[in-house]
Amino acid sequence: MEKQHQKVLSYFRFRRIIVPIILGLGVATFLLIRNFDKDAFTGINWVWQSYFFIFMALLMMVVRDVGYMYRLRVLTDGQISWRRSFDVIMLWEFASAITPSIIGGSAIALYIVNKEGVSMGRTTAIVLITAFLDELFYIIMVPLLIIIVGSQYLFTTEGEYVFLNTRFGTQGIFIIGYLFIVVLTTIIIYGVFLNPRGTKMILLTIFRLPFLRKWRQKAAETGNEIIITSREMKGKPFSFWIKAFAGTFFSWTGRFMVVNFMIMAFVSGADHFLIFARQLVMWVILLISPTPGGSGVAEFVFSGFLGEFIPAGLTPALGLMWRLISYYPYLFIGVIILPHWLRRVYGKKGKKKAIVDYADKTDNEINQKPV
């Protein structure tokens, strides 16, 4: 247990926090200097609507986090209070902000949720189901918005991305990413709701191939997680899934509407369905970003995907404002919450009990994982 504790704490070292800050602010500063337009800034007409829509952008971050907190309470059947849900979500976002986007903060989330007294089996199910719900939202929203805005306006011609040693434009990388998400979600649906043990056997069979064999142990762990999730979520009523997806819908809608309201503060008459849809494409690019929390990459792709909706010269500034609202706060909030959370779950009196509790859960659940 102590080894796991130290491993998780290693993710929160100072260098892991300062690197994304330097990357993000460095790229944002470069873009601001390169595209600085004094007339664009002096031409801003600050009226009451500008302040109102900036306030709404901030409010959307509250909606995002409350949606996540509500979903967590639904998935834990109310086991985690609203107050502790706030700590979990902030630390979860903090972990995601300081790890490469392609890795994410799921491993740390397992640790955090379990330390809130949730059994390891249910914790595993919660983390997997949150990923499933996020991907389901994406799968539903993409075709819906394509119908509304049209695919011909969805993609930008700027930028090339390398995947499997091949160069793709934004449309190509989006299609690859979307299909990957569809396949992954299909596997989760089949595994969790239809045939969990069969899914594990399929994964083990696939990963017997010579070029995949080194990941076979990870595939076995994934198969076990699917079986555990199926067992934990079996028999949940339809209302449970409606509530969980409602929290997902509001959190992701709040996340994307931050940009819409920011643009409303300075521009009138923009196509906000298209702006929302462009962010769905941006999300795929950021998902494969090798930098912590997409730092540096996010500021750059913001200009490429949304620059046409923003007055010339203001795009880098709004890109920086977007990150200041939606990304950097989690770094600072996480730094503040983490010491207090550690004292709460690893206090002098509680540390011994936490280790004993974890050992009991390990005996009852982890060592009995299906194989």
Secondary structure, DSSP 4 states (H G I P E B T S, - for coil): -HHHHHHHHHTT-HHHHHHHHHHHHHHHHHHHHHT--HHHHHT----HHHHHHHHHHHHHHHHHHHHHHHHHHHHTTT-S-HHHHHHHHHHHHHHHHTSBTTT-SHHHHHHHHHHTT--HHHHHHHHHHHHHHHHHHHHHHHHHHHHHH-GGGT--S---EEETTEEE-HHHHHHHHHHHHHHHHHHHHIIIII-HHHHHHHHHHHTTSGGGGGGHHHHHHHHHHHHHHHHHHTT--HHHHHHHHHHHHHHHHHHHHHHHHHHHTT-SS--HHHHHHHHHHHHHHHHT--SBTTTTHHHHHHHHHHGGGS-TTTHHHHHHHHHHHHTHHHHHHHHHHHHHHHHHHS-HHHHHHHHHHHHHHHHHTGGG---
